[in-house]
Amino acid sequence: MNRLEKFLILTNILIYFVLAIFSFSQVDLNLTLNDNRLFLNFTTMMQELGYYNRPASSVIFIFLEFLTFSFFILNLYLFYKRMISLKYLLILLFSSVILLIFAYPFLSSDIFNYLFDAKIILKYASNPYTHKPLDFPQDEWLRFMRWTHRYSPYGPAWLSISLLPAIMGFGKFILTLISFKIFISVFHLINTYLVYKIVSKLNPKMAVFGTSFYALNPLILIEGIANGHNDIVQATFILLPILFLLNRNNILSIFSLIIGILIKYLSIFIMPLIIIEFFSKKKNSKRLVSLSILSLSVFLVVYSSVGIKTPFVNQGSIQTQFQPWYLIWVLPLISLIPSPNLIAAATALSIGASLRYLPFLYYGDWSHPYTILFMQLITILPAISISIYLLISKKLLLR
């Protein structure tokens, strides 16, 4: 390993270590992670920054976003020019994941709902589709949770596999939280392998470049590992059907896609494309990937704009807004066709989506007029931009 790679690895470790430290500035004021005096003093100091010195906290957040994406873009360039090795990629990947496993989920509280859904099954022997967190008012976790009024919106496959990290937490909150993050991190590593295998078949010369776009993307690392969104697991069952199809394992392709649908229903939007490719006499995997990106991008626009009634939610349609982690639905697929122009566009969109949290960090209120305006400006632009790019790029759709 040369000096450049060693320097960049140390830089990566430093950046994500500082990011992990900063994440504790958003620890819920009603949550005590650990009663150790030193740790309590540390979290209190960070909460003072995050809750009571919001301008400074916002500046630090912007600076960290600048560092992570600048470092990411530099690495993409070096991988594109083949100046650094696959071994270097793996070291960066594992060091980033390990550091972010211990970060607080500072930009989202969804992972707490995953924990509580599993708790409803394991501790209360109840059904998360018919029981919500508020049905257990004596539970001490309710102090720091959000969305306590909702039933589980996730598929039975997710509820089933989420029991594994819940069991490994032995009923302790902090152990269960870390267990869930490790569990989701494993799927990120699996996805990295799947991306590498698929791109190696579609475009071997760009395999490392395409893989690095997925594996090291700060939006995916922060939303997937630090915040612990289960969209990383969902992505596995979007990539697996494509790899199985490339290997002519058609039955396994359909089976893995069905599992994906039973995790989160959005996979159903690429099922017709998989079936068409299944029966097509002339296979065109690049077209399949491109149309899958287009299909999920259109779904992202519709879902973010009008809301959709899910088969696993019994309270009707849900009005939603664009969330940065929604891009995890399409970014792994974009990495499979690593056109430099498309990668550049997707990187820019990742940066814009990551900044969605800035108004909230500054004002501390999602309902502030400027917060709402900022969110509206970037609500559907990522999906629309990628869709337009794919529609006008004949090389991607027809190649």
Buried (B, 14 or more C-beta within 10 A) or exposed (E): EEEEBEEBBEBBBEBBBBBBBBBBBBBBEEBBBEEEEEEEEBBEEBBEBBBEEBEEBBEBBBEBBEBBBEBBBEBBEBBBEEEBBEEBBBBBBEBBBBBBBBBBBBBBBBBBBBBBBBBBBBEBEBEBBEBBBEBBEEBEBBEBBEBBEBBBBBBEBBBEBBEEBBEBBEEEBEEBBBBBBBBBBBBBBBBBEBBBBBBBBBBEEBBBBBBBBBBBBBBBBBBBBBBBBBBBBBBBBBBBBBBBBBEEBBEBBBBBBBBBBBBBBBBBBBBEBBBEBBEEEEEBBBBBBBBBBBBBBBBBBBBBBEBBEBEBBEEEEEEBBBBBBBBBBBBBBBBBBBBEEBBEBBBBBBBBBBBBBBBBBBBBEEEBEEBBEBBEEBBBBBBBBBBEBBEEBEEBBEE
